Amino acid sequence: GAGVSQSPRYKVAKRGQDVALRCDPISGHVSLFWYQQALGQGPEFLTYFQNEAQLDKSGLPSDRFFAERPEGSVSTLKIQRTQQEDSAVYLCASSLPGADTQYFGPGTRLTVL
Amino acid sequence: KQEVTQIPAALSVPEGENLVLNCSFTDSAIYNLQWFRQDPGKGLTSLLLIQSSQREQTSGRLNASLDKSSGRSTLYIAASQPGDSATYLCAVLWVNTGKLIFGQGTTLQVKP
């Protein structure tokens, strides 16, 4: 079956622009996670949804970052007024409720010039 | 603070060699520990998951061990092949957080 998909795969933005990154989880996966991976580093947790409820947003680095999952399936991570330090790969993962394993998408590589 | 550390950051070995990647973590109250593989430009692929009650897991040429009391895990790769070249990430799920904390990764190059 289809895995986790993310779009776009690559995004170049000028400093100050707003961007929106999309994640399509595996069908039936209740839990959805967003991670940020800087070059040469491991992924860092941003936020977590269970269905449409955002249960943990402790990893969002600033109020410029906003995530939503209005219908409990597709999720969008929005970054307002992008800055150079936002350049990273943004990974999305999904899992079944209570499951140990998270399934990761290919990521969106964001470059802010 | 709950942290995961991986050493070394990079490793280069000749084909056929057996090798060990190291992962250490603070706070032994873990739920599980997972090893992932990441190829350039790709997402993460789960290799092995060890529950807190287990001491090791094996899959083919890979063996992962867990020592909770010392806060350590190792990933053993037998008879390495050029196709094993990738970044290997260790991630811990702690009981009281529900979110994965990753190490920085070890980038492995296996030379033919």
Backbone of each chain as ProteinMPNN parsed JSONL, in Angstrom:
{"seq_chain_A": "GAGVSQSPRYKVAKRGQDVALRCDPISGHVSLFWYQQALGQGPEFLTYFQNEAQLDKSGLPSDRFFAERPEGSVSTLKIQRTQQEDSAVYLCASSLPGADTQYFGPGTRLTVL", "coords_chain_A": {"N_chain_A": [[0.81, -1.202, 0.0], [0.233, 2.397, -0.175], [2.688, 4.58, 1.137], [3.678, 7.079, 3.561], [3.265, 10.259, 2.24], [4.754, 13.305, 1.1], [4.57, 16.741, 0.233], [5.607, 19.926, -1.149], [8.475, 18.154, -2.511], [10.786, 19.589, -2.581], [11.491, 22.918, -1.668], [12.078, 26.262, -2.302], [12.441, 29.298, -0.767], [12.181, 32.832, -0.449], [13.611, 34.886, 2.062], [11.311, 35.831, 4.498], [9.044, 35.08, 3.191], [5.954, 33.174, 3.287], [5.411, 29.689, 3.832], [3.928, 26.51, 3.011], [3.716, 23.214, 3.964], [2.912, 19.934, 3.072], [1.478, 16.907, 4.335], [0.582, 13.602, 3.725], [-0.702, 11.082, 5.463], [-0.397, 7.501, 6.116], [-3.26, 5.671, 5.236], [-5.749, 5.397, 7.687], [-4.046, 5.715, 9.806], [-3.887, 7.073, 12.894], [-2.234, 8.669, 14.436], [0.0, 11.397, 13.954], [3.051, 12.897, 13.188], [5.356, 15.638, 13.166], [8.671, 16.458, 12.236], [11.79, 18.23, 12.399], [14.721, 18.363, 10.55], [17.887, 19.372, 10.661], [20.82, 20.032, 8.651], [23.107, 17.411, 8.803], [22.278, 16.613, 11.301], [20.22, 14.787, 13.681], [16.672, 14.089, 13.36], [14.38, 16.4, 14.877], [11.735, 16.625, 17.158], [8.69, 18.262, 16.397], [5.793, 18.563, 16.506], [2.676, 16.879, 17.4], [-0.142, 15.011, 16.421], [-3.244, 13.524, 17.272], [-5.669, 12.072, 15.561], [-7.626, 14.84, 14.739], [-6.784, 16.402, 16.75], [-4.337, 18.41, 18.205], [-1.995, 17.313, 20.177], [0.481, 17.788, 21.278], [2.65, 20.386, 21.019], [5.089, 21.199, 21.677], [7.59, 21.266, 20.505], [7.679, 23.131, 18.489], [9.492, 25.755, 17.123], [9.002, 28.523, 17.19], [6.453, 31.105, 17.256], [5.984, 31.472, 14.639], [5.63, 29.128, 13.421], [3.157, 26.836, 12.539], [0.833, 24.233, 12.778], [-1.665, 22.095, 11.369], [-4.466, 19.845, 11.26], [-7.127, 19.42, 10.12], [-9.223, 17.578, 9.423], [-8.419, 15.253, 10.43], [-6.804, 13.71, 8.815], [-4.971, 14.489, 6.327], [-2.208, 16.672, 6.9], [-0.954, 19.97, 7.453], [1.959, 21.883, 7.627], [2.759, 25.055, 8.439], [4.861, 27.786, 7.851], [5.507, 30.965, 8.759], [6.761, 34.072, 7.513], [9.459, 33.276, 6.735], [12.806, 32.42, 7.791], [16.393, 32.276, 7.463], [17.4, 30.352, 9.192], [15.399, 28.528, 9.24], [15.814, 26.755, 7.26], [15.892, 23.43, 6.382], [15.23, 19.863, 6.476], [11.958, 18.784, 6.512], [10.234, 16.388, 8.114], [7.586, 14.063, 8.057], [5.653, 11.763, 9.935], [3.654, 8.836, 10.477], [1.458, 6.8, 12.482], [-0.239, 3.881, 13.79], [-2.77, 3.958, 16.379], [-1.332, 3.848, 19.568], [0.756, 2.367, 18.621], [4.139, 1.201, 18.251], [5.846, 1.746, 16.115], [6.752, 4.308, 13.92], [6.019, 5.496, 10.714], [7.844, 6.952, 8.214], [7.72, 9.744, 5.955], [9.23, 10.935, 2.827], [10.15, 13.471, 3.245], [10.349, 17.098, 3.125], [12.518, 19.276, 1.636], [13.453, 22.323, 2.694], [14.69, 25.378, 1.634], [15.8, 28.462, 2.563], [16.434, 31.52, 1.239]], "CA_chain_A": [[0.0, 0.0, 0.0], [0.956, 3.659, -0.232], [3.292, 5.012, 2.386], [3.482, 8.483, 3.879], [3.756, 11.123, 1.176], [4.911, 14.708, 1.456], [4.745, 17.634, -0.909], [6.492, 19.514, -2.22], [9.701, 17.503, -2.056], [11.774, 20.66, -2.44], [10.887, 24.253, -1.664], [12.991, 27.375, -2.105], [11.69, 30.496, -0.411], [12.947, 34.024, -0.08], [13.404, 35.263, 3.455], [10.116, 36.626, 4.718], [7.879, 34.451, 2.559], [5.247, 32.119, 4.009], [5.402, 28.417, 3.116], [3.034, 25.476, 3.534], [4.21, 21.877, 3.656], [1.787, 19.013, 3.207], [1.76, 15.499, 4.67], [-0.507, 12.638, 3.596], [-0.288, 9.891, 6.225], [-0.946, 6.214, 5.696], [-4.692, 5.613, 5.525], [-6.083, 4.717, 8.933], [-3.118, 6.061, 10.883], [-4.478, 8.106, 13.73], [-1.193, 9.551, 14.965], [0.813, 12.054, 12.933], [4.148, 13.628, 13.818], [6.247, 16.446, 12.341], [10.031, 16.601, 12.733], [12.672, 19.104, 11.649], [16.066, 17.797, 10.521], [18.92, 20.267, 10.125], [21.889, 19.325, 7.956], [24.063, 16.729, 9.658], [21.708, 16.352, 12.621], [19.069, 13.908, 13.717], [15.388, 14.795, 13.375], [13.9, 16.921, 16.161], [10.276, 16.644, 17.25], [8.014, 19.556, 16.345], [4.418, 18.529, 16.992], [2.024, 15.565, 17.312], [-1.603, 14.989, 16.346], [-4.028, 12.293, 17.319], [-6.801, 12.537, 14.75], [-7.5, 16.266, 14.442], [-6.335, 17.098, 17.954], [-2.891, 18.627, 18.355], [-1.778, 16.986, 21.576], [1.788, 18.249, 21.756], [3.321, 21.285, 20.082], [6.193, 21.729, 22.461], [8.81, 21.381, 19.723], [7.622, 24.214, 17.504], [10.537, 26.685, 17.586], [8.516, 29.886, 17.414], [5.038, 31.271, 16.88], [5.873, 31.526, 13.184], [5.33, 27.754, 12.992], [1.784, 26.464, 12.85], [0.445, 22.981, 12.124], [-3.078, 21.763, 11.501], [-4.929, 18.57, 10.683], [-8.549, 19.722, 10.386], [-10.139, 16.452, 9.256], [-7.812, 14.056, 11.004], [-6.007, 12.914, 7.861], [-3.885, 15.315, 5.801], [-1.733, 17.719, 7.797], [-0.162, 21.032, 6.849], [2.849, 22.649, 8.487], [2.923, 26.376, 7.855], [5.902, 28.62, 8.432], [5.303, 32.345, 8.335], [7.933, 34.971, 7.532], [10.597, 32.353, 6.842], [14.141, 32.941, 8.035], [17.406, 31.346, 6.983], [17.572, 29.237, 10.119], [14.319, 27.552, 9.026], [16.265, 25.815, 6.23], [16.016, 22.083, 6.96], [14.292, 18.885, 5.932], [10.809, 18.607, 7.397], [9.769, 15.007, 7.996], [6.299, 13.705, 8.625], [5.528, 10.336, 10.228], [2.338, 8.459, 10.994], [1.409, 5.482, 13.118], [-1.521, 3.444, 14.34], [-2.868, 4.342, 17.789], [-0.625, 2.993, 20.512], [1.784, 1.563, 17.96], [5.512, 1.605, 18.505], [6.586, 2.123, 14.922], [6.315, 5.422, 13.106], [6.407, 5.361, 9.315], [8.262, 8.278, 7.792], [7.7, 10.183, 4.585], [10.549, 11.281, 2.276], [10.563, 14.787, 3.7], [10.4, 18.284, 2.264], [13.734, 20.06, 1.898], [13.181, 23.764, 2.592], [15.859, 26.254, 1.594], [15.405, 29.863, 2.653], [17.548, 32.347, 0.744]], "C_chain_A": [[0.841, 1.247, 0.0], [1.5, 3.996, 1.141], [2.93, 6.452, 2.673], [4.044, 9.316, 2.728], [3.793, 12.563, 1.647], [5.091, 15.536, 0.195], [4.832, 19.078, -0.437], [7.711, 18.78, -1.671], [10.805, 18.538, -1.806], [11.053, 22.001, -2.514], [11.984, 25.267, -1.411], [12.154, 28.612, -1.847], [12.642, 31.643, -0.135], [12.621, 34.357, 1.371], [12.198, 36.171, 3.575], [8.855, 36.041, 4.098], [7.235, 33.439, 3.505], [5.299, 30.849, 3.164], [4.42, 27.466, 3.794], [3.508, 24.131, 3.042], [3.107, 20.875, 3.984], [2.264, 17.604, 3.519], [0.487, 14.681, 4.5], [-0.096, 11.365, 4.326], [-0.843, 8.616, 5.6], [-2.407, 6.153, 6.132], [-4.948, 4.817, 6.8], [-5.145, 5.018, 10.084], [-3.644, 7.279, 11.628], [-3.438, 9.136, 14.167], [-0.347, 10.111, 13.832], [1.817, 12.959, 13.637], [4.862, 14.473, 12.768], [7.594, 16.573, 13.045], [10.783, 17.578, 11.824], [14.081, 18.513, 11.713], [17.028, 18.77, 9.848], [20.041, 19.428, 9.526], [22.869, 18.706, 8.951], [23.57, 16.405, 11.049], [20.602, 15.309, 12.538], [17.781, 14.712, 13.714], [15.035, 15.253, 14.784], [12.388, 17.077, 16.097], [9.743, 18.073, 17.199], [6.645, 19.491, 17.006], [3.79, 17.178, 16.687], [0.517, 15.744, 17.308], [-2.124, 13.584, 16.611], [-5.376, 12.66, 16.725], [-6.618, 14.03, 14.481], [-6.958, 17.053, 15.627], [-4.815, 17.192, 18.017], [-2.557, 18.466, 19.834], [-0.463, 17.51, 22.14], [2.393, 19.135, 20.684], [4.542, 21.907, 20.725], [7.467, 21.939, 21.657], [8.801, 22.488, 18.684], [8.55, 25.341, 17.968], [10.073, 28.109, 17.832], [7.066, 29.974, 16.992], [4.876, 31.489, 15.38], [5.497, 30.167, 12.605], [3.931, 27.38, 13.468], [1.444, 25.182, 12.095], [-1.031, 22.726, 12.352], [-3.369, 20.438, 10.823], [-6.453, 18.558, 10.841], [-9.506, 18.538, 10.281], [-9.525, 15.145, 9.741], [-7.069, 13.182, 10.022], [-4.814, 13.741, 7.403], [-3.516, 16.394, 6.818], [-0.903, 18.72, 6.999], [0.669, 21.715, 7.927], [3.106, 23.978, 7.788], [4.013, 27.145, 8.607], [5.718, 30.02, 7.875], [6.625, 33.116, 8.41], [9.223, 34.167, 7.691], [11.918, 33.084, 7.028], [15.146, 31.872, 7.634], [17.568, 30.146, 7.906], [16.443, 28.211, 10.023], [14.712, 26.522, 7.962], [16.569, 24.468, 6.868], [15.162, 21.138, 6.133], [13.188, 18.693, 6.962], [10.201, 17.233, 7.109], [8.422, 14.84, 8.684], [6.288, 12.202, 8.864], [4.118, 10.052, 10.718], [2.413, 7.072, 11.619], [-0.018, 5.159, 13.539], [-1.593, 3.843, 15.802], [-2.176, 3.346, 18.691], [0.488, 2.179, 19.906], [3.175, 2.106, 18.263], [6.161, 2.244, 17.29], [5.935, 3.299, 14.214], [6.846, 5.217, 11.693], [6.65, 6.769, 8.761], [8.063, 8.508, 6.305], [9.085, 10.584, 4.119], [11.045, 12.651, 2.706], [10.419, 15.871, 2.648], [11.664, 19.053, 2.636], [13.423, 21.527, 1.645], [14.494, 24.525, 2.631], [15.365, 27.69, 1.59], [16.605, 30.726, 2.283], [17.521, 33.742, 1.348]], "O_chain_A": [[2.059, 1.166, 0.161], [0.868, 3.737, 2.165], [1.983, 6.988, 2.097], [5.175, 9.096, 2.295], [2.986, 12.99, 2.472], [5.689, 15.086, -0.783], [4.208, 19.438, 0.561], [7.942, 18.796, -0.462], [11.646, 18.367, -0.923], [10.135, 22.191, -3.312], [12.731, 25.161, -0.439], [11.257, 28.935, -2.626], [13.758, 31.449, 0.347], [11.505, 34.137, 1.841], [12.073, 37.157, 2.849], [7.741, 36.447, 4.43], [7.887, 32.916, 4.409], [5.239, 30.912, 1.936], [4.12, 27.595, 4.981], [3.682, 23.928, 1.841], [2.459, 20.956, 5.027], [3.307, 17.162, 3.039], [-0.557, 15.019, 5.058], [0.777, 10.64, 3.85], [-1.654, 8.659, 4.676], [-2.749, 6.535, 7.251], [-4.436, 3.711, 6.972], [-5.411, 4.624, 11.219], [-3.818, 8.358, 11.062], [-3.732, 10.328, 14.255], [-0.017, 9.408, 12.877], [1.471, 13.691, 14.565], [4.962, 14.07, 11.61], [7.669, 16.765, 14.258], [10.458, 17.732, 10.646], [14.579, 18.2, 12.794], [16.99, 18.965, 8.634], [20.19, 18.252, 9.856], [23.393, 19.391, 9.83], [24.349, 15.967, 11.896], [20.113, 14.99, 11.455], [17.796, 15.901, 14.033], [15.351, 14.578, 15.764], [11.836, 17.589, 15.123], [10.264, 18.972, 17.859], [6.354, 20.245, 17.935], [4.28, 16.425, 15.845], [-0.032, 16.523, 18.086], [-1.512, 12.591, 16.218], [-6.13, 13.448, 17.296], [-5.547, 14.441, 14.034], [-6.701, 18.251, 15.509], [-4.106, 16.192, 17.898], [-2.804, 19.363, 20.64], [-0.32, 17.656, 23.353], [2.624, 18.685, 19.562], [4.969, 23.002, 20.36], [8.338, 22.704, 22.07], [9.828, 22.753, 18.059], [8.409, 25.83, 19.089], [10.695, 28.832, 18.611], [6.514, 29.025, 16.435], [3.758, 31.67, 14.897], [5.095, 30.065, 11.446], [3.572, 27.577, 14.629], [1.738, 25.063, 10.905], [-1.585, 23.09, 13.389], [-2.635, 19.979, 9.949], [-6.994, 17.768, 11.614], [-10.511, 18.503, 10.992], [-10.057, 14.065, 9.485], [-6.731, 12.041, 10.337], [-3.755, 13.696, 8.029], [-4.376, 16.953, 7.5], [-0.248, 18.375, 6.015], [0.164, 22.077, 8.99], [3.615, 24.009, 6.668], [4.064, 27.143, 9.837], [5.767, 30.229, 6.663], [7.479, 32.844, 9.254], [9.975, 34.351, 8.648], [12.132, 34.183, 6.515], [14.792, 30.703, 7.482], [17.845, 29.04, 7.442], [16.511, 27.15, 10.644], [14.015, 25.524, 7.784], [17.396, 24.369, 7.775], [14.463, 21.555, 5.21], [13.459, 18.466, 8.142], [9.723, 16.963, 6.008], [8.167, 15.404, 9.748], [6.857, 11.447, 8.076], [3.466, 10.918, 11.303], [3.311, 6.283, 11.323], [-0.878, 6.035, 13.631], [-0.549, 4.05, 16.42], [-2.404, 2.141, 18.592], [1.111, 1.374, 20.599], [3.361, 3.3, 18.498], [6.943, 3.184, 17.426], [4.734, 3.296, 13.942], [7.993, 4.812, 11.506], [5.788, 7.644, 8.829], [8.216, 7.593, 5.496], [10.026, 10.58, 4.913], [12.226, 12.963, 2.551], [10.374, 15.6, 1.448], [11.859, 19.432, 3.79], [13.161, 21.924, 0.51], [15.307, 24.346, 3.538], [14.599, 28.086, 0.712], [17.653, 30.67, 2.927], [18.384, 34.565, 1.041]]}, "seq_chain_B": "KQEVTQIPAALSVPEGENLVLNCSFTDSAIYNLQWFRQDPGKGLTSLLLIQSSQREQTSGRLNASLDKSSGRSTLYIAASQPGDSATYLCAVLWVNTGKLIFGQGTTLQVKP", "coords_chain_B": {"N_chain_B": [[17.474, 16.341, 31.502], [16.298, 14.651, 28.626], [18.324, 12.958, 26.463], [19.946, 11.805, 23.454], [22.834, 10.289, 22.242], [25.173, 9.744, 19.657], [28.017, 8.001, 18.665], [30.715, 6.981, 16.499], [30.5, 10.141, 14.645], [30.95, 9.768, 11.993], [31.994, 7.076, 9.886], [34.233, 4.998, 8.184], [34.756, 2.079, 6.419], [36.34, -0.899, 5.085], [34.86, -3.099, 2.659], [33.224, -6.034, 3.829], [34.005, -5.984, 6.446], [33.203, -6.381, 9.924], [31.193, -4.321, 11.998], [30.494, -1.881, 14.605], [28.06, 0.294, 15.777], [27.456, 2.957, 18.01], [25.206, 4.009, 20.596], [24.059, 6.18, 23.066], [22.063, 7.022, 25.923], [20.347, 9.273, 28.105], [18.6, 8.832, 31.197], [17.009, 6.049, 32.117], [14.386, 5.21, 31.958], [12.933, 4.126, 29.632], [10.641, 3.471, 26.916], [10.927, 2.196, 24.455], [13.625, 1.503, 22.097], [14.905, 2.451, 18.991], [16.431, 1.695, 15.873], [17.226, 3.406, 12.94], [17.58, 3.709, 9.379], [18.878, 6.042, 7.08], [18.909, 7.133, 3.842], [20.583, 9.302, 1.502], [18.624, 12.148, 0.818], [16.305, 10.828, 1.305], [13.545, 9.447, 3.284], [13.198, 8.049, 6.622], [13.985, 4.687, 7.386], [12.828, 2.105, 9.33], [14.87, -0.117, 11.094], [15.397, -1.882, 13.304], [13.61, -2.525, 16.304], [13.704, -2.296, 19.742], [12.136, -3.365, 22.577], [11.698, -2.114, 25.937], [11.899, -4.199, 27.704], [13.418, -6.058, 26.454], [16.606, -7.43, 25.384], [17.986, -7.666, 23.032], [17.694, -7.513, 19.422], [17.395, -9.065, 16.245], [18.009, -8.923, 12.742], [18.582, -10.359, 9.852], [21.767, -9.483, 8.785], [22.035, -7.677, 10.777], [22.256, -6.741, 14.199], [20.907, -5.583, 17.134], [21.551, -4.362, 20.357], [20.514, -3.799, 23.76], [21.159, -2.087, 26.728], [19.731, -1.077, 29.363], [20.358, -0.221, 31.944], [22.882, 0.888, 31.804], [22.44, 2.76, 29.938], [22.846, 2.363, 27.153], [23.07, 1.379, 23.693], [23.877, -0.801, 21.022], [24.483, -1.161, 17.539], [25.14, -3.77, 15.554], [26.747, -4.618, 12.61], [27.2, -7.154, 10.426], [29.669, -8.459, 8.193], [29.97, -6.22, 6.29], [28.625, -4.365, 3.49], [28.901, -2.461, 0.413], [26.343, -1.446, -0.139], [25.36, -0.954, 2.366], [26.057, 1.548, 3.036], [25.092, 4.519, 4.439], [23.23, 6.793, 6.565], [22.9, 6.109, 9.964], [20.513, 6.141, 12.44], [19.741, 6.459, 15.846], [16.988, 6.201, 18.0], [15.018, 7.106, 20.782], [12.164, 6.281, 22.674], [10.674, 7.638, 25.331], [9.03, 6.809, 28.416], [7.418, 8.791, 29.593], [6.973, 10.76, 27.695], [6.135, 10.213, 25.03], [7.162, 10.87, 22.549], [9.579, 10.545, 19.923], [13.055, 10.793, 20.493], [15.901, 11.653, 18.82], [19.283, 10.582, 18.081], [22.293, 12.13, 16.776], [23.131, 10.75, 14.62], [25.118, 8.371, 12.745], [27.206, 8.435, 10.056], [27.838, 6.112, 7.697], [30.283, 4.725, 5.599], [30.924, 2.246, 3.343], [33.534, 0.859, 1.746], [34.167, -0.517, -1.479]], "CA_chain_B": [[17.001, 16.435, 30.12], [16.437, 13.382, 27.918], [19.167, 13.152, 25.284], [20.5, 10.627, 22.786], [24.114, 10.63, 21.641], [25.746, 8.685, 18.829], [29.442, 8.117, 18.365], [31.216, 8.253, 15.976], [29.618, 10.848, 13.718], [31.189, 9.196, 10.669], [32.798, 5.858, 9.933], [34.533, 4.455, 6.867], [35.333, 0.746, 6.581], [36.38, -1.681, 3.84], [33.823, -4.106, 2.499], [33.443, -7.307, 4.5], [34.331, -5.817, 7.865], [32.13, -6.289, 10.915], [31.329, -3.029, 12.661], [29.565, -1.573, 15.694], [27.664, 1.692, 15.967], [27.1, 3.156, 19.411], [24.168, 4.964, 20.97], [23.881, 6.283, 24.512], [20.906, 7.854, 26.262], [20.153, 9.619, 29.506], [17.318, 8.408, 31.754], [16.778, 4.647, 31.731], [12.945, 4.905, 31.926], [12.535, 4.178, 28.233], [9.602, 2.563, 26.453], [11.656, 1.382, 23.496], [14.719, 2.133, 21.359], [14.78, 2.059, 17.591], [17.477, 2.065, 14.931], [16.73, 3.75, 11.618], [18.538, 3.983, 8.316], [18.459, 7.151, 6.219], [19.705, 7.324, 2.637], [20.561, 10.72, 1.104], [17.41, 12.622, 0.172], [15.18, 9.926, 1.563], [13.039, 9.409, 4.652], [13.801, 7.08, 7.53], [13.494, 3.321, 7.348], [13.063, 1.425, 10.6], [15.647, -1.353, 10.973], [15.159, -2.749, 14.46], [12.993, -1.891, 17.465], [13.897, -3.101, 20.95], [11.297, -2.943, 23.7], [12.492, -1.904, 27.153], [12.064, -5.479, 28.403], [14.266, -6.927, 25.641], [18.033, -7.118, 25.411], [18.498, -7.561, 21.677], [16.859, -7.884, 18.289], [18.22, -9.414, 15.097], [17.373, -8.988, 11.431], [19.628, -10.609, 8.863], [23.134, -9.187, 9.234], [21.978, -6.634, 11.807], [21.899, -7.122, 15.56], [20.901, -4.438, 18.039], [21.479, -4.72, 21.771], [20.069, -2.725, 24.654], [21.502, -2.182, 28.141], [19.045, 0.082, 29.941], [20.99, 0.253, 33.172], [24.024, 1.734, 31.462], [21.997, 3.746, 28.951], [23.581, 2.147, 25.909], [22.641, 0.425, 22.682], [24.809, -0.936, 19.909], [24.015, -1.787, 16.306], [26.224, -4.566, 14.982], [26.534, -4.98, 11.214], [28.146, -8.207, 10.045], [30.057, -8.584, 6.784], [29.419, -5.004, 5.677], [28.584, -4.282, 2.04], [28.756, -1.064, -0.04], [24.944, -1.052, -0.029], [25.061, -0.558, 3.745], [26.438, 2.952, 3.187], [23.925, 5.342, 4.762], [23.286, 7.34, 7.929], [22.159, 5.272, 10.913], [20.001, 6.964, 13.528], [19.189, 5.809, 17.025], [15.913, 7.022, 18.551], [14.461, 6.566, 22.026], [10.828, 6.697, 23.101], [10.61, 7.567, 26.787], [7.71, 6.485, 28.934], [6.601, 9.942, 29.973], [6.933, 11.819, 26.683], [5.387, 9.806, 23.85], [7.764, 11.328, 21.294], [10.908, 10.017, 19.665], [14.214, 11.673, 20.566], [16.913, 11.054, 17.965], [20.677, 10.969, 18.123], [22.73, 12.929, 15.628], [23.381, 9.848, 13.511], [26.456, 7.965, 12.31], [27.24, 8.249, 8.61], [28.7, 4.97, 7.385], [30.691, 4.486, 4.219], [31.574, 0.954, 3.151], [34.261, 0.959, 0.481], [34.319, -1.802, -2.159]], "C_chain_B": [[17.262, 15.103, 29.414], [17.173, 13.612, 26.604], [19.666, 11.821, 24.753], [21.767, 11.059, 22.061], [24.638, 9.45, 20.843], [27.204, 9.008, 18.507], [29.873, 6.865, 17.6], [30.199, 8.94, 15.071], [29.761, 10.288, 12.311], [32.15, 8.031, 10.807], [32.997, 5.353, 8.507], [35.251, 3.125, 7.048], [35.43, 0.063, 5.222], [35.284, -2.733, 3.834], [34.208, -5.406, 3.207], [33.713, -7.197, 5.982], [33.063, -5.834, 8.718], [32.294, -4.97, 11.663], [30.229, -2.827, 13.693], [29.312, -0.069, 15.745], [27.11, 1.838, 17.378], [26.053, 4.241, 19.608], [24.08, 4.985, 22.49], [22.736, 7.236, 24.807], [20.861, 8.106, 27.758], [18.807, 9.071, 29.953], [16.915, 7.017, 31.262], [15.295, 4.284, 31.641], [12.414, 5.001, 30.502], [11.412, 3.2, 27.969], [10.18, 1.622, 25.406], [12.77, 2.194, 22.853], [14.68, 1.577, 19.948], [16.002, 2.52, 16.811], [16.848, 2.269, 13.559], [17.903, 3.871, 10.655], [17.984, 5.128, 7.481], [19.432, 7.261, 5.06], [19.577, 8.776, 2.194], [19.279, 11.086, 0.371], [16.182, 11.765, 0.418], [14.711, 10.053, 3.017], [13.747, 8.34, 5.463], [13.142, 5.716, 7.373], [13.831, 2.65, 8.667], [13.779, 0.094, 10.359], [15.29, -2.343, 12.087], [14.551, -1.926, 15.581], [13.16, -2.829, 18.651], [13.01, -2.534, 22.051], [12.153, -2.861, 24.961], [12.765, -3.206, 27.905], [13.001, -6.434, 27.663], [15.724, -6.503, 25.747], [18.623, -7.029, 24.011], [17.435, -7.942, 20.664], [17.788, -8.121, 17.11], [17.375, -9.405, 13.838], [18.481, -9.145, 10.403], [21.014, -10.373, 9.429], [23.181, -8.14, 10.343], [21.58, -7.226, 13.156], [21.988, -5.88, 16.431], [20.758, -4.929, 19.461], [21.055, -3.512, 22.587], [20.493, -3.044, 26.08], [20.93, -0.934, 28.811], [19.802, 0.664, 31.12], [22.171, 1.168, 32.895], [23.662, 2.795, 30.428], [22.696, 3.61, 27.619], [22.868, 1.153, 24.998], [23.72, 0.367, 21.619], [24.085, -1.572, 18.729], [25.219, -2.462, 15.668], [25.836, -4.931, 13.552], [27.614, -5.975, 10.822], [28.421, -8.153, 8.543], [29.526, -7.413, 5.956], [29.578, -5.019, 4.15], [28.46, -2.814, 1.632], [27.315, -0.56, 0.056], [24.518, -0.683, 1.377], [25.399, 0.91, 3.994], [25.184, 3.812, 3.336], [24.186, 6.005, 6.109], [22.381, 6.497, 8.822], [21.801, 6.126, 12.126], [19.428, 6.086, 14.629], [18.122, 6.736, 17.597], [15.303, 6.329, 19.765], [13.078, 7.144, 22.274], [10.769, 6.517, 24.61], [9.174, 7.411, 27.256], [6.848, 7.714, 29.124], [6.493, 11.02, 28.905], [6.095, 11.458, 25.462], [5.973, 10.287, 22.54], [9.184, 10.795, 21.176], [11.968, 11.112, 19.802], [15.339, 10.965, 19.822], [18.32, 11.474, 18.369], [21.035, 11.703, 16.844], [23.012, 12.061, 14.399], [24.852, 9.526, 13.309], [26.377, 7.712, 10.814], [28.292, 7.212, 8.272], [29.005, 4.914, 5.905], [31.422, 3.148, 4.175], [32.21, 0.957, 1.766], [34.429, -0.411, -0.156], [35.789, -2.217, -2.266]], "O_chain_B": [[18.322, 14.501, 29.586], [16.711, 14.36, 25.742], [19.793, 10.844, 25.49], [21.776, 12.068, 21.355], [24.564, 8.304, 21.285], [27.555, 10.127, 18.134], [29.462, 5.769, 17.979], [29.15, 8.37, 14.77], [28.814, 10.323, 11.524], [32.994, 7.991, 11.702], [32.05, 5.288, 7.723], [36.254, 3.056, 7.759], [34.686, 0.405, 4.304], [34.842, -3.195, 4.886], [35.367, -5.82, 3.184], [33.659, -8.193, 6.703], [32.002, -5.371, 8.299], [33.419, -4.549, 11.932], [29.191, -3.488, 13.67], [30.247, 0.731, 15.755], [26.395, 0.969, 17.877], [26.018, 5.243, 18.894], [24.031, 3.934, 23.129], [22.468, 8.153, 24.031], [21.276, 7.274, 28.565], [17.937, 8.866, 29.107], [16.524, 6.852, 30.107], [14.971, 3.153, 31.281], [11.564, 5.837, 30.195], [11.241, 2.222, 28.697], [9.959, 0.412, 25.452], [12.856, 3.408, 23.035], [14.452, 0.386, 19.739], [16.54, 3.6, 17.058], [16.063, 1.451, 13.077], [19.046, 4.101, 11.052], [16.786, 5.189, 7.204], [20.631, 7.458, 5.26], [18.567, 9.418, 2.48], [18.891, 10.414, -0.585], [15.139, 11.968, -0.203], [15.371, 10.668, 3.854], [14.767, 7.795, 5.042], [11.923, 5.601, 7.245], [14.991, 2.629, 9.078], [13.354, -0.715, 9.533], [14.93, -3.491, 11.826], [14.924, -0.772, 15.789], [12.806, -4.006, 18.581], [13.123, -1.362, 22.41], [13.217, -3.476, 25.033], [13.739, -3.307, 28.65], [13.34, -7.497, 28.183], [16.038, -5.381, 26.142], [19.654, -6.385, 23.817], [16.434, -8.586, 20.98], [18.827, -7.474, 16.98], [16.212, -9.809, 13.838], [19.221, -8.205, 10.114], [21.399, -10.982, 10.428], [24.263, -7.762, 10.794], [20.7, -8.083, 13.248], [23.018, -5.207, 16.464], [19.943, -5.807, 19.745], [21.212, -2.365, 22.168], [20.225, -4.134, 26.586], [21.559, 0.124, 28.824], [19.882, 1.882, 31.282], [22.435, 2.104, 33.649], [24.492, 3.635, 30.083], [23.097, 4.605, 27.014], [22.177, 0.238, 25.444], [24.395, 1.36, 21.347], [23.198, -2.408, 18.899], [26.19, -1.806, 15.292], [24.76, -5.473, 13.302], [28.805, -5.667, 10.882], [27.54, -7.848, 7.739], [28.731, -7.601, 5.035], [30.519, -5.596, 3.604], [27.967, -2.0, 2.414], [27.091, 0.624, 0.305], [23.424, -0.153, 1.569], [25.065, 1.454, 5.047], [24.322, 3.824, 2.457], [25.236, 5.8, 6.718], [21.237, 6.211, 8.47], [22.662, 6.747, 12.75], [18.727, 5.106, 14.372], [18.339, 7.945, 17.668], [15.102, 5.114, 19.766], [12.85, 8.342, 22.105], [10.807, 5.395, 25.114], [8.231, 7.826, 26.581], [5.651, 7.674, 28.839], [5.968, 12.098, 29.18], [5.41, 12.321, 24.914], [5.337, 10.127, 21.499], [9.892, 10.617, 22.167], [11.799, 12.219, 19.292], [15.691, 9.83, 20.142], [18.534, 12.555, 18.917], [20.205, 11.878, 15.952], [23.12, 12.567, 13.282], [25.724, 10.319, 13.664], [25.589, 6.886, 10.354], [29.481, 7.405, 8.527], [28.115, 5.036, 5.064], [32.41, 2.943, 4.88], [31.521, 1.045, 0.75], [34.79, -1.369, 0.527], [36.093, -3.278, -2.812]]}, "name": "protein", "num_of_chains": 2, "seq": "GAGVSQSPRYKVAKRGQDVALRCDPISGHVSLFWYQQALGQGPEFLTYFQNEAQLDKSGLPSDRFFAERPEGSVSTLKIQRTQQEDSAVYLCASSLPGADTQYFGPGTRLTVLKQEVTQIPAALSVPEGENLVLNCSFTDSAIYNLQWFRQDPGKGLTSLLLIQSSQREQTSGRLNASLDKSSGRSTLYIAASQPGDSATYLCAVLWVNTGKLIFGQGTTLQVKP"}
